[in-house]
Amino acid sequence: METAFRALKSSGFNIEDTHLTDLGRVEKLFSIVTLAFAWAYVVGVFANENSGTIKILKHGKRAKSLFKYGLELIATALFNPMNKTEIDVFKFLSCT
């Protein structure tokens, strides 16, 4: 749960920086960001289990969260479309 709040606030989406006041717009933004969080988390879990594991530090925690790992993979796929990754991050959107 802590990862989700951190992702929404400071470590991913910076939702507080929008300064939205209209409740309808806040609801729409929150819905989209929630879907994006779920997408990044699922991609991170899948990638960690199947292609490369996240480094475990000396104190026993991961070097980065599963969310952050997934978000980096999605960002790479979106911003570098010619750079093919091992995982098709878009297949997670189709639920097939």
CORTA-V782313 format. One record per pair of residues at least 12 apart in sequence whose ideal C-beta (glycine too) atoms are under 10 Angstrom apart, sorted by the first residue. I is the first residue (numbers start at 1). J is the second residue. Records with the same first field share a line. If there is no record, write none. Layout:
I=J, J
This chain:
2=65
3=37, 41, 44, 65, 66, 67, 68
4=34, 37, 38, 41, 65, 67
6=65, 67, 68
7=33, 36, 37, 40, 41, 65, 67, 68, 71
8=30, 33, 34, 36, 37
11=64, 65, 67, 68, 71
12=33, 36, 37, 40, 65, 67, 68, 71
13=29, 30, 32, 33, 34, 36, 37, 40, 71
14=33
15=29, 30, 33
18=33
35=93
36=71, 74
37=67, 70, 71
38=67, 70, 92
39=67, 70, 71, 74, 89, 90, 92, 93
40=65, 66, 67, 68, 69, 70, 71, 72, 73, 74, 75, 89, 92
41=65, 66, 67, 68, 69, 70, 71, 92
42=66, 67, 70, 89, 92, 93
43=66, 67, 69, 70, 71, 72, 73, 74, 77, 85, 87, 88, 89, 90, 91, 92, 93
44=62, 64, 65, 66, 67, 68, 69, 70, 71, 72, 73, 74
45=66, 67, 69, 70
46=66, 69, 70, 73, 87, 89, 91, 92
47=66, 69, 70, 72, 73, 85, 86, 87, 89
48=62, 64, 66, 69, 70
49=66
50=86, 87
51=73, 85, 86, 87
52=69, 73, 86, 87
53=69
54=66, 68, 69
70=87, 89, 92
73=85, 86, 87, 89
74=87, 89, 90, 92, 93
75=89
76=89
77=89, 90
78=90
